Amino acid sequence: KKKKISMKKLILLLSISGGVMLTACNMASDADYDAMAQDMCDCVNKSSKGISDEMKDAIVKSEKEGTNMEMAMQEVMMKDLEKGMADAQAMIDLGKEMEGCSKELEKKYDKVYTAESEDQVIEKILKTLKAKQGCEFTYALMKMGAKEMGK
């Protein structure tokens, strides 16, 4: 059975929320996955300007090393509470911004369908993001979101 790729689901993964999935014309190609991953990356990069590089680096490093991301984020916050509070607010803002982004991307990719499962779609997007230069933060957030949703 063919299912529509839900950008909302993928984007909401980034903001660590729930979402809905996928129902029947254009089969998703590698180019579609590449374009989706790039659009998601651009959206996160644009929406996360308020997050300090130190916080982004801690999240990316935590994902790469497989350490507890919340602990890594807390460590950064404890070093400089004022900056840490600004980062916390910027992360909340990122979640809000992603909702607007998800609506735009959902419209853009409304006609893309796949027979793959939700997990397979997420895996493909993650794999594509991982290989993209400048998308490390987006990849780390999505990976964290996928892990949270898998619990």
N, CA, C and O of each residue as an XYZ file, in Angstrom:
604
protein
N       0.843     -1.182      0.000
C       0.000      0.000      0.000
C       0.885      1.241      0.000
O       1.846      1.331      0.765
N       0.560      2.173     -0.845
C       1.375      3.389     -0.945
C       0.946      4.382      0.125
O      -0.235      4.508      0.450
N       1.935      5.078      0.661
C       1.646      6.078      1.678
C       2.294      7.389      1.276
O       3.362      7.408      0.663
N       1.646      8.468      1.624
C       2.202      9.781      1.350
C       3.269     10.080      2.400
O       3.088      9.798      3.584
N       4.368     10.647      1.955
C       5.407     11.045      2.898
C       4.901     12.276      3.619
O       4.542     13.269      2.987
N       4.872     12.216      4.921
C       4.386     13.348      5.691
C       5.556     14.204      6.156
O       6.327     13.800      7.026
N       5.679     15.382      5.571
C       6.744     16.301      5.981
C       6.507     16.724      7.425
O       7.449     16.947      8.186
N       5.227     16.830      7.789
C       4.908     17.236      9.148
C       5.557     16.258     10.127
O       6.170     16.669     11.112
N       5.419     14.978      9.850
C       5.978     13.958     10.731
C       7.490     14.112     10.819
O       8.074     14.077     11.902
N       8.106     14.283      9.664
C       9.562     14.407      9.652
C      10.021     15.679     10.343
O      10.982     15.663     11.113
N       9.339     16.769     10.071
C       9.712     18.038     10.687
C       9.423     18.007     12.181
O      10.224     18.488     12.983
N       8.288     17.446     12.550
C       7.962     17.392     13.967
C       8.952     16.526     14.727
O       9.176     16.723     15.921
N       9.539     15.572     14.033
C      10.608     14.796     14.651
C      11.691     15.742     15.137
O      12.260     15.565     16.214
N      11.962     16.747     14.323
C      13.010     17.707     14.663
C      12.662     18.481     15.915
O      13.536     18.780     16.728
N      11.390     18.808     16.077
C      11.014     19.570     17.261
C      10.589     18.622     18.380
O       9.992     19.038     19.373
N      10.906     17.345     18.200
C      10.658     16.303     19.198
C       9.188     16.274     19.608
O       8.868     16.294     20.796
N       8.309     16.228     18.632
C       6.878     16.123     18.915
C       6.328     14.917     18.184
O       7.069     14.159     17.558
N       5.027     14.750     18.271
C       4.380     13.658     17.546
C       4.073     14.101     16.137
O       4.719     15.015     15.625
N       3.114     13.484     15.505
C       2.757     13.868     14.148
C       1.892     12.814     13.504
O       1.488     11.844     14.146
N       1.614     13.005     12.252
C       0.792     12.028     11.546
C       1.540     11.476     10.362
O       2.527     12.059      9.913
N       1.077     10.358      9.858
C       1.776      9.822      8.698
C       0.806      9.596      7.583
O      -0.406      9.628      7.796
N       1.189      9.422      6.680
C       1.012      9.089      5.334
C      -0.310      8.579      4.791
O      -0.421      8.298      3.598
N      -1.514      8.660      2.193
C      -2.405      7.769      1.511
C      -2.348      8.002      0.006
O      -3.036      9.022      0.056
N      -2.001      7.837     -1.670
C      -1.851      7.430     -3.035
C      -1.572      8.337     -4.184
O      -1.462      7.878     -5.321
N       1.005      8.954     -6.010
C       1.072      9.181     -7.384
C       2.536      9.239     -7.739
O       3.007      8.346     -8.444
N       3.290     10.229     -7.298
C       4.704     10.235     -7.645
C       5.442      9.425     -6.595
O       5.362      9.715     -5.402
N       6.163      8.407     -7.050
C       6.946      7.642     -6.072
C       8.179      8.459     -5.693
O       8.809      9.101     -6.533
N       8.498      8.414     -4.413
C       9.638      9.183     -3.926
C      10.936      8.631     -4.518
O      11.188      7.427     -4.465
N      11.742      9.506     -5.072
C      13.040      9.114     -5.635
C      14.142      9.598     -4.698
O      13.886     10.318     -3.733
N      15.375      9.188     -5.001
C      16.509      9.672     -4.204
C      16.587     11.189     -4.261
O      16.951     11.837     -3.280
N      16.244     11.750     -5.410
C      16.269     13.210     -5.563
C      15.244     13.866     -4.638
O      15.496     14.936     -4.084
N      14.082     13.215     -4.474
C      13.069     13.742     -3.547
C      13.601     13.734     -2.115
O      13.457     14.712     -1.380
N      14.213     12.623     -1.735
C      14.769     12.526     -0.380
C      15.865     13.563     -0.177
O      15.958     14.187      0.880
N      16.686     13.736     -1.198
C      17.768     14.716     -1.126
C      17.198     16.122     -0.956
O      17.672     16.900     -0.128
N      16.177     16.436     -1.751
C      15.547     17.767     -1.681
C      14.878     17.976     -0.326
O      14.982     19.052      0.262
N      14.188     16.940      0.171
C      13.535     17.050      1.480
C      14.555     17.286      2.577
O      14.378     18.154      3.432
N      15.618     16.508      2.543
C      16.669     16.642      3.560
C      17.276     18.041      3.510
O      17.507     18.657      4.551
N      17.535     18.547      2.296
C      18.121     19.881      2.156
C      17.162     20.955      2.666
O      17.578     21.886      3.355
N      15.884     20.825      2.328
C      14.892     21.800      2.801
C      14.780     21.785      4.320
O      14.677     22.834      4.954
N      14.801     20.586      4.897
C      14.741     20.481      6.355
C      15.968     21.119      6.981
O      15.872     21.845      7.970
N      17.108     20.841      6.400
C      18.368     21.388      6.891
C      18.348     22.919      6.816
O      18.707     23.600      7.777
N      17.926     23.448      5.666
C      17.857     24.907      5.501
C      16.927     25.523      6.541
O      17.218     26.572      7.116
N      15.811     24.854      6.769
C      14.830     25.344      7.718
C      15.410     25.371      9.133
O      15.256     26.360      9.850
N      16.070     24.297      9.529
C      16.678     24.240     10.865
C      17.780     25.284     10.989
O      17.864     25.990     11.994
N      18.619     25.379      9.973
C      19.707     26.355     10.033
C      19.171     27.780     10.167
O      19.701     28.581     10.936
N      18.124     28.085      9.418
C      17.517     29.413      9.464
C      16.855     29.653     10.825
O      16.925     30.753     11.372
N      16.218     28.618     11.361
C      15.455     28.746     12.603
C      16.297     28.637     13.864
O      15.817     28.937     14.957
N      17.553     28.210     13.723
C      18.375     27.976     14.923
C      19.490     29.001     15.078
O      20.453     28.771     15.808
N      19.359     30.125     14.394
C      20.399     31.163     14.481
C      20.618     31.651     15.917
O      21.725     32.059     16.269
N      19.572     31.611     16.745
C      19.679     32.088     18.130
C      20.378     31.122     19.071
O      20.709     31.479     20.201
N      20.601     29.906     18.610
C      21.253     28.899     19.454
C      22.766     29.047     19.306
O      23.286     29.111     18.192
N      23.463     29.102     20.435
C      24.914     29.312     20.391
C      25.619     28.154     19.689
O      25.142     27.019     19.695
N      26.755     28.463     19.090
C      27.562     27.439     18.425
C      27.999     26.385     19.433
O      28.089     25.199     19.115
N      28.269     26.838     20.651
C      28.699     25.907     21.696
C      27.602     24.869     21.973
O      27.890     23.685     22.144
N      26.347     25.323     22.016
C      25.226     24.411     22.256
C      25.046     23.465     21.062
O      24.861     22.260     21.234
N      25.102     24.027     19.858
C      24.970     23.185     18.657
C      26.073     22.140     18.621
O      25.824     20.967     18.341
N      27.310     22.581     18.910
C      28.451     21.653     18.891
C      28.277     20.541     19.932
O      28.611     19.385     19.672
N      27.752     20.898     21.113
C      27.543     19.906     22.176
C      26.519     18.861     21.736
O      26.678     17.672     22.012
N      25.477     19.307     21.055
C      24.429     18.391     20.571
C      24.982     17.479     19.483
O      24.741     16.272     19.497
N      25.719     18.053     18.547
C      26.308     17.268     17.453
C      27.313     16.258     18.014
O      27.315     15.090     17.623
N      28.164     16.718     18.930
C      29.185     15.851     19.527
C      28.525     14.709     20.309
O      28.962     13.561     20.231
N      27.477     15.032     21.055
C      26.758     14.037     21.837
C      26.167     12.960     20.927
O      26.237     11.770     21.234
N      25.589     13.386     19.813
C      25.008     12.424     18.863
C      26.105     11.519     18.303
O      25.925     10.305     18.220
N      27.241     12.107     17.918
C      28.341     11.337     17.332
C      28.918     10.325     18.312
O      29.264      9.204     17.938
N      29.017     10.742     19.585
C      29.638      9.883     20.601
C      28.630      8.959     21.279
O      29.008      8.056     22.024
N      27.347      9.191     21.014
C      26.313      8.359     21.621
C      26.118      8.624     23.105
O      25.676      7.748     23.849
N      26.452      9.841     23.533
C      26.286     10.192     24.947
C      24.905     10.823     25.168
O      24.179     11.101     24.213
N      24.562     11.040     26.422
C      23.267     11.604     26.778
C      23.204     13.073     26.349
O      23.938     13.916     26.863
N      22.318     13.357     25.403
C      22.231     14.697     24.834
C      21.754     15.731     25.859
O      22.227     16.868     25.868
N      20.822     15.331     26.716
C      20.330     16.272     27.726
C      21.440     16.678     28.681
O      21.543     17.839     29.078
N      22.277     15.699     29.046
C      23.408     15.985     29.932
C      24.385     16.947     29.245
O      24.888     17.887     29.860
N      24.639     16.692     27.972
C      25.555     17.553     27.216
C      25.014     18.977     27.158
O      25.768     19.940     27.293
N      23.701     19.107     26.957
C      23.079     20.431     26.892
C      23.144     21.124     28.251
O      23.392     22.327     28.327
N      22.919     20.358     29.330
C      22.971     20.925     30.677
C      24.368     21.425     31.007
O      24.532     22.478     31.624
N      25.371     20.663     30.593
C      26.759     21.075     30.844
C      27.035     22.440     30.226
O      27.639     23.305     30.860
N      26.590     22.629     28.989
C      26.787     23.914     28.307
C      26.051     25.011     29.068
O      26.591     26.096     29.280
N      24.826     24.725     29.475
C      24.026     25.727     30.189
C      24.646     26.120     31.519
O      24.584     27.283     31.918
N      25.249     25.145     32.213
C      25.815     25.417     33.533
C      27.085     26.271     33.453
O      27.421     26.975     34.405
N      27.778     26.208     32.337
C      29.003     27.006     32.181
C      28.694     28.496     32.235
O      29.444     29.276     32.822
N      27.597     28.875     31.625
C      27.205     30.274     31.572
C      25.675     30.299     31.589
O      25.020     30.120     30.563
N      25.125     30.529     32.795
C      23.670     30.432     32.961
C      22.891     31.387     32.063
O      21.847     31.027     31.519
N      23.400     32.596     31.913
C      22.699     33.577     31.087
C      22.616     33.107     29.633
O      21.559     33.147     29.003
N      23.761     32.664     29.126
C      23.820     32.144     27.752
C      22.984     30.859     27.654
O      22.318     30.606     26.651
N      23.040     30.074     28.706
C      22.289     28.823     28.756
C      20.791     29.063     28.666
O      20.075     28.333     27.982
N      20.322     30.098     29.367
C      18.894     30.442     29.326
C      18.503     30.936     27.933
O      17.419     30.630     27.438
N      19.387     31.693     27.315
C      19.134     32.180     25.956
C      19.055     30.989     24.988
O      18.212     30.959     24.091
N      19.943     30.018     25.186
C      19.927     28.806     24.349
C      18.627     28.025     24.550
O      18.027     27.542     23.590
N      18.204     27.910     25.804
C      16.965     27.176     26.105
C      15.786     27.842     25.398
O      14.939     27.164     24.817
N      15.738     29.154     25.452
C      14.657     29.888     24.780
C      14.750     29.709     23.263
O      13.738     29.538     22.584
N      15.973     29.751     22.746
C      16.178     29.586     21.300
C      15.756     28.183     20.836
O      15.266     28.016     19.719
N      15.950     27.180     21.701
C      15.524     25.811     21.366
C      13.995     25.741     21.312
O      13.423     25.078     20.448
N      13.346     26.434     22.246
C      11.872     26.487     22.250
C      11.395     27.198     20.990
O      10.454     26.755     20.332
N      12.056     28.307     20.664
C      11.711     29.054     19.446
C      11.903     28.195     18.202
O      11.110     28.270     17.264
N      12.962     27.375     18.193
C      13.227     26.485     17.068
C      12.034     25.551     16.856
O      11.598     25.334     15.726
N      11.515     25.004     17.948
C      10.350     24.125     17.866
C       9.162     24.830     17.228
O       8.461     24.253     16.396
N       8.940     26.080     17.622
C       7.821     26.864     17.071
C       8.045     27.162     15.588
O       7.137     27.021     14.769
N       9.269     27.575     15.259
C       9.604     27.894     13.861
C       9.427     26.670     12.968
O       8.983     26.781     11.825
N       9.777     25.509     13.500
C       9.698     24.281     12.723
C       8.264     23.952     12.332
O       8.026     23.339     11.292
N       7.312     24.357     13.161
C       5.910     24.114     12.824
C       5.531     24.849     11.546
O       4.870     24.285     10.674
N       5.948     26.105     11.435
C       5.683     26.891     10.222
C       6.374     26.273      9.025
O       5.803     26.170      7.939
N       7.608     25.864      9.239
C       8.386     25.210      8.191
C       7.699     23.933      7.728
O       7.615     23.659      6.530
N       7.214     23.163      8.682
C       6.613     21.877      8.332
C       5.390     22.081      7.439
O       5.143     21.296      6.523
N       4.631     23.134      7.713
C       3.453     23.414      6.878
C       3.875     23.725      5.444
O       3.272     23.231      4.492
N       4.904     24.539      5.299
C       5.409     24.885      3.967
C       5.922     23.649      3.230
O       5.600     23.437      2.060
N       6.717     22.839      3.916
C       7.294     21.656      3.294
C       6.232     20.609      2.998
O       6.323     19.884      2.008
N       5.231     20.533      3.856
C       4.151     19.583      3.615
C       3.429     19.929      2.314
O       3.093     19.047      1.524
N       3.198     21.221      2.105
C       2.562     21.664      0.846
C       3.461     21.320     -0.341
O       3.004     20.795     -1.356
N       4.742     21.628     -0.187
C       5.697     21.422     -1.265
C       5.797     19.951     -1.678
O       5.900     19.642     -2.865
N       5.767     19.046     -0.693
C       5.943     17.622     -0.983
C       4.640     16.823     -0.894
O       4.650     15.606     -0.705
N       3.541     17.524     -1.031
C       2.221     16.909     -0.907
C       1.984     15.792     -1.914
O       1.228     14.861     -1.639
N       2.622     15.875     -3.075
C       2.368     14.907     -4.150
C       3.391     13.756     -4.181
O       3.380     12.930     -5.094
N       4.261     13.716     -3.184
C       5.280     12.660     -3.156
C       4.792     11.499     -2.290
O       4.413     11.681     -1.133
N       4.809     10.323     -2.868
C       4.327      9.125     -2.171
C       5.403      8.062     -2.128
O       6.344      8.063     -2.921
N       5.235      7.148     -1.171
C       6.170      6.038     -1.070
C       5.448      4.801     -0.557
O       4.434      4.907      0.133
N       5.963      3.654     -0.889
C       5.422      2.395     -0.376
C       6.199      1.984      0.875
O       5.888      0.980      1.516
N       7.214      2.782      1.208
C       8.057      2.448      2.346
C       7.370      2.787      3.665
O       6.470      3.624      3.726
N       7.818      2.121      4.701
C       7.263      2.387      6.027
C       7.806      3.725      6.534
O       8.784      4.265      6.016
N       7.144      4.227      7.549
C       7.566      5.478      8.179
C       9.021      5.384      8.637
O       9.803      6.310      8.426
N       9.380      4.264      9.263
C      10.754      4.080      9.734
C      11.758      4.097      8.588
O      12.849      4.652      8.723
N      11.389      3.488      7.452
C      12.279      3.474      6.291
C      12.461      4.896      5.741
O      13.563      5.279      5.350
N      11.384      5.662      5.716
C      11.455      7.053      5.242
C      12.386      7.852      6.155
O      13.256      8.584      5.682
N      12.195      7.706      7.448
C      13.026      8.429      8.417
C      14.493      8.023      8.259
O      15.383      8.873      8.282
N      14.739      6.718      8.099
C      16.109      6.240      7.901
C      16.752      6.869      6.663
O      17.908      7.290      6.698
N      15.986      6.927      5.568
C      16.518      7.509      4.321
C      16.837      8.991      4.500
O      17.879      9.470      4.053
N      15.925      9.715      5.162
C      16.161     11.144      5.398
C      17.388     11.316      6.290
O      18.232     12.172      6.025
N      17.488     10.511      7.340
C      18.645     10.595      8.240
C      19.945     10.325      7.494
O      20.929     11.046      7.655
N      19.936      9.276      6.676
C      21.134      8.908      5.913
C      21.536     10.053      4.975
O      22.718     10.366      4.837
N      20.542     10.668      4.336
C      20.808     11.778      3.416
C      21.338     12.985      4.182
O      22.292     13.631      3.750
N      20.714     13.287      5.325
C      21.159     14.423      6.143
C      22.583     14.224      6.644
O      23.384     15.159      6.656
N      22.891     12.996      7.058
C      24.212     12.707      7.622
C      25.311     13.032      6.619
O      26.393     13.481      6.997
N      25.030     12.806      5.344
C      26.028     13.023      4.300
C      26.122     14.487      3.848
O      27.053     14.859      3.134
N      25.166     15.306      4.262
C      25.131     16.702      3.798
C      25.999     17.614      4.651
O      25.909     17.625      5.879
N      26.839     18.376      3.966
C      27.691     19.366      4.629
C      26.812     20.463      5.225
O      25.905     20.962      4.560
N      27.075     20.834      6.464
C      26.324     21.924      7.093
C      25.001     21.490      7.701
O      24.234     22.327      8.176
N      24.723     20.187      7.693
C      23.454     19.683      8.237
C      23.670     18.835      9.495
O      22.780     18.086      9.898
N      24.823     18.947     10.102
C      25.149     18.120     11.264
C      24.172     18.344     12.418
O      23.746     17.397     13.079
N      23.824     19.616     12.648
C      22.913     19.947     13.745
C      21.516     19.386     13.459
O      20.867     18.835     14.348
N      21.061     19.532     12.209
C      19.749     19.000     11.812
C      19.738     17.486     11.989
O      18.774     16.924     12.508
N      20.808     16.829     11.558
C      20.927     15.378     11.674
C      20.861     14.956     13.144
O      20.140     14.022     13.494
N      21.614     15.645     13.994
C      21.644     15.301     15.425
C      20.260     15.458     16.049
O      19.826     14.604     16.822
N      19.565     16.550     15.715
C      18.219     16.765     16.256
C      17.248     15.696     15.776
O      16.452     15.177     16.559
N      17.312     15.367     14.490
C      16.403     14.364     13.947
C      16.684     12.999     14.545
O      15.768     12.236     14.850
N      17.960     12.706     14.705
C      18.355     11.419     15.282
C      17.819     11.330     16.714
O      17.301     10.292     17.125
N      17.949     12.423     17.466
C      17.446     12.472     18.834
C      15.920     12.303     18.811
O      15.368     11.566     19.628
N      15.245     12.975     17.888
C      13.790     12.871     17.779
C      13.344     11.469     17.426
O      12.358     10.969     17.967
N      14.069     10.832     16.518
C      13.732      9.466     16.101
C      13.886      8.515     17.288
O      13.082      7.603     17.478
N      14.929      8.747     18.076
C      15.184      7.899     19.248
C      14.055      8.088     20.274
O      13.555      7.118     20.843
N      13.665      9.344     20.499
C      12.582      9.647     21.452
C      11.275      8.993     21.010
O      10.542      8.438     21.829
N      10.990      9.061     19.715
C       9.732      8.513     19.214
C       9.742      6.992     19.208
O       8.688      6.356     19.225
N      10.935      6.414     19.186
C      11.069      4.967     19.173
C      10.887      4.331     20.546
O      10.787      3.112     20.678
N      10.847      5.185     21.559
C      10.733      4.669     22.944
C       9.353      4.117     23.204
O       9.075      3.644     24.306
